[in-house]
Amino acid sequence: MAMQNPAARPTNPRFSSGPCAKIPTFDLANLSDAPLGRSHRAAVGKAKLKAAIEETRDILGIPADYKIGIVPASDTGAVEMALWSLLGARKATMCAWESFGAGWVTDVVKQLKIDAEVKTADYGEIVDMAAVDYDTDVVFTWNGTTSGVRMPNGDAIPADREGLTICDATSAAFAQDLPWDKLDVTTFSWQKVLGGEAAHGMLILSPRAVERLESYTPAWPLPKIFRLTKSGKLIDGIFEGATINTPSMLAVEDYLVALDWARSVGGLKGLIARADANARAIFDFCDANDWIADLAEDAATRSNTSVCLKFTDDRITDGAAFAKAVAKRLEAEGVALDVGAYRDAPAGLRIWCGGTVETADIEAMLPWLAWAYEETLAAQTEAA
Ligand SMILES: Cc1ncc(COP(=O)(O)O)c(C=O)c1O
């Protein structure tokens, strides 16, 4: 017997983990102040880029002596610049607990061929970050977007480390507290938590990271797009809005508008509270239903942005097909778009809960998830 459809629908069914939902007040008309068709090196362009850097600093509470650069190729570009420019001076420790972290391992071990200890954990678990040697350079992802497992805090990272910490924080920045004193290199992209446009990445450097850049030259050649120094000195312009190559001023404007909105909801604190409330609605749903659970094993490591879910009903015969069918039903009804698990992750769903998502939309979507689960189970029984 077919289940009755839930009465309400989310106003915005966009729960993709990247590009993420635009800010709730988004309107193309809000971008009309973009200096389109002007040089990004003209005063107006430079001022916009500088504002993007300084607003980022202010909202995220990044220390005044940290450098913030807008770089090409989104978060991937920012991480690659850091890996290729900084690693090789000492041994590295590569920590990965999902596919993006695993990608950085491949780069460092197979491409750069750096002497590295590799520490991995299965999807749902996290590497024991207290057992890492921080006198090596440590590379890790703060929030594993494809497993929904995050660092609970930075307590495991010692203040007096000899190595650098290089942290891919793309699905954490603007949703989770980042302990800047424990992070030497931090990266994120605009398309994630603030729902900006893809294209540009942010590269944040501690004074120790700058010191490394100015005292160490890698043995391999660096393309122009990765070069952060000239004649042994940091290229300061990159961190003042003089980008390496041409940025999209439309994307810059969109990011500035998103930062403004972030401020209007209470800045970082407000954004964290919004993500927490969204994730909490899903955690409560999992607690109330014994057929679905968070992929993260330990509650302290459960992400409040990329919430990953697994179906736990042992009547399900083909987990991957089942999860795909549920996601397809939700999409067909227009109640949840792009919620299938990442291609390399265990079968299940992934529901983005960052601050641009409204809790009311999550709450309106969850009864549909229960509906889709029942319908898919019924279809499976019928097919058997
Ligand atoms: C943890 C993590 N790292 C890197 C990336 C790549 O980001 P981008 O496509 O913005 O370069 C993503 C994208 O989802 C991610 O989640």
The ligand as a Gaussian input file, in Angstrom:
#p B3LYP/6-31G(d) Opt

LIG

0 1
 C       37.184000      18.408000       1.878000
 C       37.202000      18.886000       0.471000
 N       38.373000      19.215000      -0.092000
 C       38.437000      19.682000      -1.348000
 C       37.309000      19.852000      -2.111000
 C       37.433000      20.377000      -3.500000
 O       36.914000      21.645000      -3.501000
 P       36.862000      22.543000      -4.827000
 O       36.084000      21.743000      -5.825000
 O       36.172000      23.767000      -4.370000
 O       38.252000      22.740000      -5.255000
 C       36.066000      19.529000      -1.576000
 C       34.844000      19.680000      -2.393000
 O       33.785000      19.199000      -2.075000
 C       36.012000      19.045000      -0.254000
 O       34.852000      18.752000       0.291000

